Amino acid sequence: MSAKLEFGCLPTAIGSMPHTNPGEACSIIMKYLPDIPIWPQLPMRSPRENMIIQFSEGFPGVVIDGDKIHIEPSANFESELEQIYIDCEQDNAREYGISTEYAAGLYAFLSKATGSKIVKGQVTGPVTWGLAVTSQDGLGILYDDTLAETAAKFLRLKASWQENILREISPNTIIFVDEPYLVSLGSVFTPIPEEKVPVLLEEVFRGIKGIKGLHCCGNTNWSVILDTKIDILSFDAYNYASSLSTHSGKVKSFLERGGSIAWGIVPNEEEALAKESLPSLRDRLEEAMAPFTRDGVKFKQIIAQGLITPSCTLASLSLEAANQALELTAKLSHDLRSRYVV
């Protein structure tokens, strides 16, 4: 990155919403997140908006079976895979769009978010997609070197297409690469070759010319992530704040090179949400930030280079709870900015 990203704790969100009506989802987003609105993924509207299936459209041999997806190679499978490599080399993302059937929220957003200074999108990451999409042997394609590399290139083109279409309504874009399965990094049950992770992620990042973010909603080896070329690290600060604080040195270097942290401090579980208020979340956030200030990072810098978000997707909440989560996100952001941002 060429300059520090000073969002000053503006509010934004992760992606999925519980709505089935795309227009209603976009309206609530524009109400609470006008500075950095997101296009909503709507898995309750259709299984095709599930985060894995949503970005599968056009991948060679894809077969969708309910909410699962696997690869059945066709006669032209090798040449179709090769075409993805060619399109990456030529930076040709035109044929890698997401149709209305797979992303109704995106198309509703394009008509409602005109005039926004910054807009945010998201794409499923290559590790998560590679573990969820299986090959003929029933294993995730992440364990097939050729398919894993091709999938990363495919998602790179999906991200590029998305960024291009979002730039039709705003010149400033943020694309998050969503990687919930990175919680398995270091697991003996779902072994992920650690050396593969940055290689696959960087492949996707090459398709993003604007601001690049990565979201993981659990504990992972943050050092691996912070060493990539991300501009924004998004994490669940409500449940896993201590997991990031153990990598304080890496975080300090990340901030010094201009990076931003999206603090997912508003819970996405209804029981937890019902217990929280603006003061309690502010206290919890400042407690999460404290280990970094003790290690020499200025509090003012953390605020300046921060974003405020829900901890993860809101798709599992009721409509009322999702509204409450976004309202709290916006109120906390306003409170912090009025206190600390000049």
Buried (B, 14 or more C-beta within 10 A) or exposed (E): BEEBBBBBBBBBBBBBBBBBBBEBBBBBBBEBBBBBBBBBBBBBBBBBBBBBBBBBBBBBBBEBEEEBBBBEBEEEEEEBBEBBEEBBEEEBBEEBBBEEEBBBBBBBBBEBBEEBEBBBBBBBBBBBBBBBBBBEEEEBBBBBEEBBBBBBBBBBBBBBBBBBBBBEBBEBBBBBBBBBBBBBBBEEEEEBEEEBBBBBBBBBBBBBBBBBBBBBBBBBBBEBBBEBBBBBBBBBBBBBBEBBBEBBEBBBEBBEEBBBBBBBBBBBBBEEBEEBEEEEBBEBBBEBBBBBBEEEBEEEBBBBBBBBBBBBBBBBBEBEBBBBBBBBBBBBBBBBBEEBBE
